[in-house]
Amino acid sequence: MKDKKIIIAIDGYSSTGKSSFARQIAQKLSYIYVDTGAMYRAVTLYCIESNFINNCELNVDKIIENLSKINIKFIFNNKIQKSETFLNEENVEKKIRKVEISNHVSEISAIPEVRTQMVELQQKMGENKGIVMDGRDIGTVVFPNAEIKIFMTAKPEIRAMRRYTELLQNGDNVTFEEVEKNIRERDYIDTHRDTSPLKKADDAIILDNSYISIDEQMQWFEKIFNLATDKQ
């Protein structure tokens, strides 16, 4: 593919496969991949382990007060050929994928001070371009001038089944009903929060992957990429 480095912003609903799609794109282009969802999950894990979330109540003042103590980075694991999330030097990749984190991550992400800190870090990561970043507000807030913006969606029940299957494979004891409930609740919170709500950027291209494979998505992306880079 083209040598010109660009920024690729991928937004969309939870469990649409944004991370897998973005990771494959980054690997194909030899770009840097940043999983912003993992960043917010890591903050959520820190808040839970620090007892800033009790009985589903957030101690927002404590969360804001301790943001400077949260250090998040991604380290590439050669053995599994992908980056893993580290929180304060601890590999938390498995911890942040658990249902408990999913149940609170949208609330944590909605705190303006949390988003401000994460957005600043994400923008710094993309200064040299050659980056693929996925999340909820990448094309609207983090990189509004990204050369390619993709908005991913899929039917809620299909997303719930994907997430349910993933959790079972990871050994989590969950029901499909609670996973689907979580998906729908996260959709509502993500799209209705005051700070950086999930929405499609005006110039983003919609990708509904309810019924298409990863290979078909990549073929679709190659056409989009070639059109975008031909204009550079």
N, C-alpha and C positions, 0 to 999 in steps of 0.2 A: 504494500500500500504506500501512499504518498509519504515523502520525507518531512513535509511541513508539519510542525507540531501545533496542535490546536487543543482547545478545552472541550470536553464532551460532558454535558450535564444530563443526568438521568434522574428524573423525579417520578413519583407515583405512589400508589397505595401500598400498604404492607402486604408482604407475601405474593408479590407479582413476579418475583425472581429478579428484582433489580440488581442485587449483588452478584448473582451468578452471571447475569448478562453483562454487567459492567466489567466483571473480572475477566471474562472471555475476550471482551473487546480490548482491554488493556494488554492481555497476553498476546493477542494477535498483532497489535500495533507497537508492542514493547513500550507501552505507556505506564505511568504510575497509576495504581488504583487506590482510591480512598473510600472506605466504607463509612460514610458519615453516620449511618444508623448505629454502627458499632460504637462510635464515639458517644452518642447519647445513651446507649445501653451501658457503657462503662461508667458514665456519670451516675446513672440510675443504680448500678451495682454499688458504687461508692456510698450513695445515700442510704441504701438499705443496710449495708454492713456498718455504717456509722450511726444507725438508728435515727436517721432523719425522716424516716417514714414509719409511722406507728398507727396500726389500725386503719390503714388507708389514708391517714392524714399526713400531709407534708409539712415539715417544719421549714418553710421557705426561707426564713431569716437565717437559719443554720446552714442551709444549702448554699445560699449566696455568700455567707461569711467564709465558707470553706472551699469555694471554687478554686482559689489560688493553690490549694493543696492537691489538686487533681492533675496528674500528668498522664496524658494518653499518647501512645505512639504505636506504629505498626512495624512489625519486624517480619521479614520474609523468611519462611521456613522452607529450606531446600528439600527436605524430606517429603513434604506434602505439596510442594510447589505453589504455595500461596502465603499471603501475609496473615499474621495473627495479631490480635489486639492485646496490648499490654497496658495495664493500669498500675501506675506507681511501681514499675519494674516487674509486675506479676503478670504472667500469661493468663488472661481471663476469657479467652475465646470460647470455652465451653460454658463457663458460668453465665456469660451475658446472653446466651441463647435460650435460657430457661424461661418457663411460663411466668414465674414471679417477676422477672425483669420486664417481660412483655406487658404485664398487667399495669405497670407504672411508668413505662418509658414515655408515653405520650404526655402524661402530666408533667414529668420532669422537663421534657422538651419544650413545653409551653411557657416555662419560666423565662422571661425576657433576658435576664442576666446570664442564664445558661446558654441561650441561643447566641447572644452577643459574643461570648467567649469562644464558643465553638466555631462560629462564622469567621471570626478573625483568624483562628488557627487554620481553617479550611482555605481561606483566601491566601494565606501565606504559603500553603502547600502548592497552590496553583500558579504562583508567580512566574514560573518558567514554562508554563503550559505543558503539553505532553502528558495530560492528566485526564483520567476518567473518574468522575465522582458521582455517587448516587445518594439520594436522600429524599427530602420532602420540599426543600426550598432552594435547590441548587441553581436552577435556571431562573428563578424569580428574585432571589436575594443574594446568594453567594457569588454566582457568576452570571449576572444578567446579560453580559456580552459574549457568552459562550458561543462558539461557532456552530455547535450542534446541541440542540436541546430536544430531549425525548421525554414524553410523559407516558408512563406505563400503567395499564389498568387491566383488570380481569374480573370476571363475575365473583362476588363475595364467597359463594359456596365452593367455587373452584379453588380460590385462594386458601380457604379454610382447610380443604382437603389436602392441599400441598403442605401447609404448615403442620397439620395433624400427623401426616405421614412422616415428616421430618422429625417431629418430637418423639414419635414412637420409636423411630430408628435410633434416637439418642438416649432411649431408655426412660423417657418421661411418662408418668402415669396420668394421662389426660383423656378426656372424652371429646368426641368430635363437636358436641354441642357447646362445650365451654370454649373450645378453640374458635368456633364460628362466632360466638358471642363476643369474644375478645377482639376478633377482626372487625366486627361491625362497630364496636365501641371505639376502637382506635381510629377507624375511618371518621367517625363523628367528631372526636376530639381534634384530630389532625386538621380537619377541614373547617372547624369552627373556632379555633383558638385565635386570640387577638394578635399574637406575635407570629409573623411568618406562617400563615395558614397554608395548608397544602392546596395548591391550585395549579392549573396548567398555565405556563407562560404563554403569552399571545402568539409567540413564534415557535412554540414547541410542536413537535410532530407526535401524534398519538400512536402508541403501539398497544393494541389489545391482544394479549397473548393467551386468552382463554383456551383457544383450540389450536395453537401452533407450537411446534417444537423449538428447542434451542437452536438447532441447525437452521430452521426456517427463519428464526429471528436474526441469526447472523447473516444470512443471505440478504435479508431486508436491510440490515445495517450497512452492509458493504455498499449497496446502492446509494444510501443516504450519505455515507462518508465520501464516496467518490464525487457526488454532486457538490458537497460542501467544499472539498479541497480543490476541486476544479476552479472554484471561484476565487481561491486565494491568490 
